Amino acid sequence: MRDPIRADRLLDAADAAGVAAHLEVAALDVAAPAAAVEATVASIASAAGGLDALVNNAGTAFIAPAERLTDGDWRRTFDTNLFGAMACIRGVLPHMRQRACGTIVNISSINGRVPAEGGAAYTASKFALEGLSETLRLELRSFGIRVVIVEPGQFSTGMWGVGSRAGDEEPAYNAICEEWRSLGGAPPPGAGDPAEIGLLVADILAHPDPALRYPIGPVGGMTAAELIERHLAGTLSG
């Protein structure tokens, strides 16, 4: 966690589930310099005697038209969503290769396949994460390491309020960002329970031969899988 002091909810849930003794929280900001991230992850792997799995779940977004996104917005988005994930991966790979096993689950997004107005930096970072994941899946399969992409739709997480700047745009873009502004940082109606993603990841980690991609959850009245299928078929408006 970026701030382990905020671990109370996690630790309380672990205690209630009877697994607190198996949980250790370490300080890690994936947007920190890559060498520091790699060193932290590598030290965790060494202390544990190796790692079976890495789940790259950190994410951030700046919601505004592409024209209004600053260089800093783009860099902060990619530092967390792409470069941070890669630094964590570099930290675990020597240990996984030595053991000839392991699973890397990269939490992408429906926007890793289908773009969204007002989300250019987020969409681009998730497209890049998916390209990285596909390449790693090819490069690492001979080492017995599996690489999987999870593509959540709309879920009730804190992401909807992180970095959102949907009120800071040119008047010409009002229509594009109107829906984001109306949410006020809250998840959209009908958003899924994040626990579904946790259960899916647990199933992936237990699977001897998981698929490359797992779209999950609702998106605007349809499922993530349906939206992707319609996008690829060219039947979405726009």
GIPEBEL-V413601 format. One line per field, one symbol per residue. phi: phi as a letter, one per 40 degrees, with the letter a starting at -180 (. if undefined). Layout:
BEGIN
phi: ???
END
This chain:
BEGIN
phi: .dbdcccdcccccccccgbdccbbbbcabcccddcccdccccccccccghbcabbcbcaaabcaddccccdcccccccdccbccccccccccddcccccfaibbbbccadccbbcbdgbcccccccdcccccccccdccbcccgbcbbbbbcccbcbcdcbcgcbccbacdccdcccdcccccfgcccdgcccddccdccccccccccacccbbcagcafgbcdcccccccccgbcch
END
